[in-house]
Amino acid sequence: MFQPDPQLWQAIEHRRMIRLVYHGKERLVEPHDHGVLKGSLQLLGYQIAGASSRPLPNWIRMKVEEMADLEMLEKTFAGGRPTASGKHLRWDILFIRVKPAD
């Protein structure tokens, strides 16, 4: 059975930015959704800085097991962002979703 990552849960609950290394690139991310998708524990975030193969800012979905050096920062963010399609990702299991911006 999958369990949520406690550090990701805290970051989402308190709208705290995270810094991590994913696929060899350091990234600064607003964590938005944490859950299970296609049999793996994942995080959906909005990457605002760091290295990426795509233009930033942009949405990124990451497998938790492939993250390294995860750090919750003091810096906060406003909350949920609208998606381009207006639709949320359909999770197999959604543990937590960031509250909308005030």
N, C-alpha and C positions, 0 to 999 in steps of 0.2 A: 504493500500500500504506500502511496506517495504521501509525504509530509511536506508542508511548506517550509521554505528556508526562513529561519527566524530573523535573520538580518534583513532580508528582502521585505518580509512582512512589516518589520519596524519602519523601514525606509518608506514604504508605501503608506502606512498608517499615519506617519508624521510628515509626509511630503518632503522627505529629505533626499537631496541629490546623492548619487552614488558614483564612485570612480572604480573602474575595474579594467582588467585586461581580458579581451575576448578575441580569440583567433590571432593572438600575437600583437593586437593593437590596444593601446590605452584609450579608454573612452570615458566621457563624462555624460551621465544619463539621468533623466527623470524617470524613475520606475513607475509604471502605470498599472499593469496587470501581472499577477503571478498565479500560475496554475499548471495544469497538465494538458498537453496537446500531443496527440499521436504517440502516446506512450513515453513521453519524457517531460520532466519538470522544466518549465520555461518561464522566462520573464519577457514581457513586452514593455519596451521603454522608448523614450523620445531622446535620441542622442543629440546633444547640443554642441559638443566640442570633442576634441581628440582626433584620433586617426580613424578613417573610414574609407572604404572603396567607393562609397556613394557621396553625393553632395550633402552637406549638413546645413541646418538641422534636418533630421529624418527619423522615422520610426525604425526600430530594430527589434527583432525577436531573437532571443538568445537561449540556448540550452544551459541550464544552471551548472550541469556537470562540466561544461567547457569554459566556465568563467574562472578567472584567477585573480588573486589580490583584491578581492571585493572590499571596499571601504565605504561606510556611510559617512557622508560629510555633514558639517554643521549647516551648510547652505540649504535653504528650502526653495520650493517652487510653488507656483500658484495652485496647481491641482490638475485635474483632467483637462485634456485638450480635445477639440473636435477632430474627427478623422475626416480625411478627404472624401470618403464614400458615405460618411454619416453613419456607418455601421461599425459595431464592435466585432472583434475577433470572436469566433465561436469556440470556446474552450471545451474540452472534454470534462474538466473539473476546473472551476475558477475558485481560488482560495481567497483572493482579495483584489479589489480594484480601487484605485485612488479616487477620493471624492472629487467632484467637479470643483473648478475654481470658484471662489466666493463671488 
